Amino acid sequence: MPITLLYFLAMTDLSLVQIGSALSLSAVLTMPGAFVIGSLVDRFGPRKMMLAGNLVQAVGMIAYLWADSLLVVALWTTLLNIGRQAFWGSFGNVVTAISAPGEREVWFGFLQAVRNLGYSIGGVLAGVALQIGTDLAYETVVVVNAVTFVVAFVLLLDVPDHRAAHPDDAPAEGWGVVLRDRAYLRLVLGQFGFVAGMMVLNFALPVYVAETIDLPGWVVGAIFTLNTAMVGLGQGLVVRRMTGRVRARMMGLAQVVFVVSYALFVLAGWLPVWLAVVVMLVGAAVYTFGELIGGPVLSATAAEAAPDHLRGRYLGLFQLSWGIGGAVTPVAFTWLLAHGQTTLWWVLALVAVASGAYLQRLPRVLPAAGLRVTDRSGQEPAPESAPGPA
């Protein structure tokens, strides 16, 4: 992920804005897939969709080697996004099915830490490729990444399948029920601010560091490695520190932490290179705390607020916020970076503040957002005392 933009910059004649536009176009084309995948997950089970998602991503990634124009880049990244949607549209269903109530923040957090181990390897490879700077180096990263999806497919063959039973005499329910759930729609809307922040690591920082403020290429890899190490070592500690805190409050706190990190990124652009590197790494550490706080809480809330027999559709809708974020942020971030060194960070800070404030009212309509964070099975979360529905 950290090398996607830089790979196409190095291997094609496209400009930064053109590449961002191609990535956004591919995300737009695949957004309707969230509805299809949610239905397929409820019908066939999440495991089959996870397996299919990895194979599609392997094909989409290896096809990067033949991407040489805006439309072709959009085509192959569309294929990759379809596979990604299939995987992540199933992921939350599997985690919820095999984890006990009271443990879900822990499990979502732990799996986020494991996921970041993969990011760290990608970050190191990206840094090496940037430092070498040859076509072969970039192509090697793409091939290795495609192979990892095949490995993931093999590992997932042993994961049991889980589908919630739907009583035969119960009325048929579908997307209409999901789309009329206004409380859940508010959670999805509130998630957008967190998604915008999470996209910074993949689509903004590599370009900002390597191109905008012209720091050494290895700093990109160092940022991803630092992020991964902190998530791997600190996610469990952060969940334990959040235990007993209201989920909505933690969602807001994550946005505040993001704002602090953005301020540090701005500061780094005004400093000498050696000091800018230090400040960028400190900013990346602060940024990671926002990720540690918000990720498990939002994932657990989304999973527990969905009825069992429609969880595929509900989490498909929740996943759509990531799809829309993937559509908007590449072109938005690259456009903002092209219009000033600090413009992107001020815009993101405003988005974070607005999102954090909006999420504080969520417990009034969505009880799962007013529960308290738990970190062990058997601990019943206490609901927040909140006014009635607004």
N, C-alpha and C positions, 0 to 999 in steps of 0.2 A: 503493500500500500504506500509506503513513503516514497517509492520511486516511480509511481505511475505517471505523474505529470512530468517529472524530469526525464523519464525514459522516452516519452514521445517528443519532448523538446530536443533530445539528443539524436533520436533515430528518424525523425521526420523533418520536413521543412515548415511545419506548422508553427505559428506564433503561440505565445502563452494563452492569449485570449481565445484563439481558435481551438486549442486543445481543451480549455475549460468549457467552451461551447459544445464540443463533441461529447465530453463526459456528461454535461448537463442534458444534452439531447438524448443520450442513451438512457439516462435515469428517467426522463419523462416517458420514453417509449415503454419502459418496463413497469411503470407505476401501476397500471391496471392489473398487472400480474399478482399483486398482493391479494386481490379479491378472489382470483382463480385459485391461488395456492391455499388460501384460508379454507376454501370449500373442499379442496382435495385433501388437506390435512384432516379435516373432520370426517371425511368419507373413507379414506384409505389408511389413515394413521400417519403420525409424524415421521416415523423411522424411514419409510419408503421415500418420503419427500427429501429427507436429509441425504439419503444415499444418492438420489437423482441429482440433487443440488451440487454435490461434490464432483460428479462426473461432468456436468455441464460447465462448472467453473474450470475444470482441467482443460477442456476443449477451448473455452474462451480465452484462457491465459496463454496457451501455446499459440493461439492465432495472433497474438500481439506481434509475433515475429514477421507477419505479413501485413501489418498496418502501415500504410504509407500516405493516406490522405484523410481529410476530415471525415468523410462519410464512412470510410473503412474503419477508422478508429471508433466512430460511433457504433458501427455494426458489431464489432467484436466486443466492445465494452458492454453493449446491450446483452449479448449472450452471457457474458460474465455476470451481469447484474441479475439476469433471470436465475442463474444458478445460486447466486448469493441470496436472492429472495426465497428460493425453495429451502435453502438451509436454515436461514434465520427465522423464516416463517414457521418452522417446525421446532426450532431449538427450545423456545420457552415452554412449549407443550410438553416436551420430553422432561425437562427439568422439573416442571410442576408435578408431573405424574409420578416421578421417582423420588421426590423429596417430601418430607412431612411438613405440615403447617407448623410454623414456629422456627423452621430451619431455612426458609427460602432465601432470606437475605444472605445467609451464610453460603448457600450453594450457588446462588447467582454470583456472589462476590468471588467465591473460589474459582468458578469456571471463567469469570472475567480475568482472574489472575493467570490461569492457564492459557487463556487466549492471548494475553499480553506476552507470554513467553514466546509465542509464535511471532508477535510483533517485534520482539527484541531481535530475533534471528533475522527477520526482514530488515530491521533497522541497521544491523551490523552489515548485512550484505549490501544494502543501499549505500552505506558509507564507504564500503570498499569499492563498489562500482563507481561512485562519484570520484573517489580519489584516483582510481586507475583511469577512468574516463574514456575507455575504448568501447567500440561497438560490441566486441566479444564479452566484455564485462557486463554490459547491460543485458545482452541476450542470455548470458548464463543465469542471471537473477530470474528472468522470465521462465526459463526451462525448469530450474529448481523449484520455483513456486508452483508450476503446473504439476510436478511430481508429487508435491505435498498434498494436493487435493486427492490424488489417487491413493496415497497412503491413508488419508482420512477416510476414504470410502471403505478400504479394507478393515480399518479399526471399527467402524460403525456397524459392520456386519454382525457383530456379537451384541449389539445393544438391543434389548427387548423392545417390542412394539407395544404401545399403550393407546387404546382408544376408549373414550368414555361411552358407556352404554346409553342408549336413548330408548326409553320405554316404547313398546310397540303401540300403545294406545295414546301416546302423547301427540299433540298436534305437530305437524311439520313446521320447523322453524328455519330461517335462513338469514340472509343478509339484511332483510327488512328489520328484524328484531335488533340486530347489532347497530344499524344506522339510526334507529330511533332511540337508542340509549344515550340521552343527552349528557348524562353524568360522565359516561366513559369517553364520549367525544371531547369533553372538556379536558380530561386527562391527556388524550392524544394531542390536543391543541397546546396544552402546557408543556408537553414533551419537546415541542419544536425548539424552544430555547436551549434545552440541554443538547439536542442533536446538533444545533449550530455550533455550540462549544466543542462537542466531540469531533466535529469535522475539521477543526483547526489543526489537530495533530497530523492529519493525513493530507489535507489539501492546502493549508496556509503556511504552516511552519517550514516545510521543506523549501518552498519557493522563497519565502521571506528571508530565511537564513542564507540560502545559497545564492540567491539572485538579488533580492532587494537591498540587504545590508552587507552582502558580499563577505560572509564569514567562510572559513575553510569548510570543504565538503564533509569532513569527518564529524562536524558538529551535528549534522542531521542524524547520523547514526547514533551519536552520543545521546541526543535527546530521546530517541526511541528506546535506547537501552536503559537510560535512567527511568523513563516512564514505566517500562516493563519491570525493572527491578523493584521499583516502589510498589507497583500493583501486586507483584508476586509476593513480596515480603510484608506489605502493609495492609492488604485488603481485609484480612481477618481481624487485625488490630483495630482498624477503623470501624468495622461492623460492631465489634464489641464496645467501642467507645460510644457508638450511636445507640446502643441498646437502651430502650426506655424512652427514646426521643420520638416525637411525633414525625411520621414520615414526611408530611408536607413541609415541615420546618427544615428537614434535612434537604429536601429538594431545593428550597430557597437558598440554603447555605451553600450548596454546590455552585449556584450561580454567582454568589458573592465572591467565592474563591476564584472562579474564572475571571472575574473583573480585575482582581488583584494581579493575576498572571498577565493579563493583557497590558496592564500598566508597566509591568517589568519588561515585556517585549518592546514596548515603545521606547522605554529608557535605554535598552540595549542598542537601539539604532542611533543613538546620539553619543555613544562612547567609543574610545579606542578599541581596536580589535580584541586585544587580550582581555580587557575588562568586559567588553560586550559578550564574549564567550561565557564568562562567569555569570553574568546577569541573565543570559538566555537559559543557562542550565538551572539557575535558581528559579526563574520564571517557569521552566518546564516542570520543576518539582512542585511548585505551588499549583500549577495547572492540573497535575496528576491528582492532588488532593481533592480537587473538584470532581474529577472522574471517580475517585474512590468513594466519595460521599453519595453522589447522585445515581450512579449506575445500578447498584444492587437494589436500592430503595424503589426506583422507578420500575425496574423489572418485576420485583415481587408484587408491587401494587397492581401493575397491569395484569399479572397472571391471576392473582387472587380475586380481582374484581370481575373476572369473566366466569360465566357458568361453565361447568365441566363439558357439557355436550356441544357447546359452541366455542370452546376456547380456541380452536384453530382459526375461526373467523375473527374473533375478538383480537387475538394476538396478531393476526394478519393485518387488521386495521391499525393496531399499535405499531407494527413494523412499517406500515406505510409512511409514518412520520420520518423514519430513516430513509425511505425511498425518496420522499419529497426533499429531504435535506440533501441527499446525494444528487438530486437534480438541480437544486438551486445553488448550493454552496460552491461547486467548482467554478461556474461562470461568475458568480457574485464575488467570490474571494479573489479570483484573478483580475476581474474588472476593478475592484477596489484597490488591489495592490498596484495596479497600473495607474491609479489616479492619486497617488500620494503614499508616502512611506507609513503614515500613521492612520490614514482614513479607515482602513479595515478594522483596526482595534477600537476606535471610538464607536463605530457602528455596532460591533459585537458587544461592547460594554452596555450600550443602550438596550440591545436585545436581551441580554442577561438580566438586567435590572427589571425590565418589564415582565419577563418570564417568571422570575423569582417572586415578584409581587402577585402575579396572577395565580400562581400555585398555592398561595397561602389561603385562598378561599375555597380550594378544592374539597377539603373535608366536609363542607356544608352540604355537598351533593353526592359525594362519593365516599362512603364510610371507610373503604379500604385505605384511603389516603390519610384518614385520621387515626389509624391504628399506630401503635408504637413499634419500633424496630425490635425484633427478637433475634436471638442467636442460638437457640437450642430448642429441641423438640419438647413439647409438653408445656411450654411457657405460653400462656394465653395473653396476647397483646390486649392492652386496655384501650378502649376507644377514647378519643379526645372529647372533652365536653365542648360541644360546638352548637351554635344556633341551628335552627331548622333550615331547610332548603331555602336558598335565596330566591 
